[in-house]
Amino acid sequence: MHIDITPENLLIQLGYPVNDVLLEQMQHTLASTQGFDSFSRHLLSLKDEIARFEGYIALSNSRDVLKIKSDATYPEKIHAYKEALQKWANKYKVTLEQVGETNTFYILGLS
């Protein structure tokens, strides 16, 4: 199955309502993410993979980037989440930026 990764489709796939404000935010986010088209079709598989570790992909409220976050509290889940995330980033050559010492990472774009 092939899903076109448009701003509207990505909002829906990430669980957001489609409205003018969020659509504009998503458009800015995708435009400011270097090489987004090169790895965009792999975001949904990442979303499914990290959901096992209480992880999800969301729009950042403070920057024009997507963020990846886990709400897991068990060290084993946190470790597995970070491993899955790093494996995905390495495979698709995506640069991530960890937010402090949290389980949140920004997707900056291609390495």
N, C-alpha and C positions, 0 to 999 in steps of 0.2 A: 504494500500500500504506500502511495506517495502523497504526502501532504505538503502543499505549498506553504512556505513560511512567510506569510504576509503579516503585517502588524496586527490586523484583525484576528487572523487565525492564531497567532501566538498569544494574544490576550485571552482568547477562549481556552486554548490548551493549558494556560497557566492558571485558569480559574477566575479571571477578571471579567467584569462586564465590559461590553464594548460601548464606550461613550466618547464624546469629542475630547475630553480632557485626557483620558487614558490613552486614547488613540494617538494624540499628539505626543504624549510622553513616550510611548512606545516607538513612534517614528524617530524622535530625537535619539532615543537609546540605540536603535538599530543603526542609524546614520553615524553615530559617534563610536561604534564598536568596530575597530579595524578588522577587516576581512570577515565580517559577520556571515556573508553568503557562503563562505567556504566551509563553515562548521554548523550553520543554522539547522540543517536537517538532522543533526545528531543531538540537538538539545532535548528532544522528546524522549530519546532513549536514556539520556542522562537523568531526566526527570523521573522516569520509571525506576531506574536503578537506585537513585538516592532516596526514593520514597520508602524503601525498606529500612532506612536508617533515620526516619523522621525528617528527611531532607526535602527541600523544595526550591524551585527557582522563582524569583519575584523581581519586580521592578524596584530599584533603589529609590528611596525617598530623598536622598541627599546628592546623588550623582546621576548622570545620564548613562547608566550601565545596568545590566542585569546582575542580580546578586543570587548566590547560592547559599542556602542556610540550612542548618540542621538544629532541631530542637531536642535532640537526643541528650539524655543525661548519663546513660551508662557508658563507661569508658570503652567497652568493646564495640558498641554501636558507633561512637564518635570516631574511633580508630578505623573501622570499616568504611565509614562515610568518607573520611579523608583519603583513604587508600583508593576508593572507587573514583573520587573526584580527581585525584592526581593521575590515575591511570587514564581517565577520559581526556584530561588536559594534555597529557603527553602524546596520546594517540592522535589527537586532532591538532596538536601544536597551538594550543590556546593558552594565553597568559592569564593567570589568576592572581589576584592580590588579596591576601588575607587581611581582614579587618581586625587589627589588634591581636589579641589572644583568643578571639572568639571562634565560633564554628561558622563564620560568615566569610564568603569570598566574593569579590567582584570579578566579573568576566570582562577583561580589558580588550581582548581581541587576539588575533594571531600573533604568535611569537616572532 
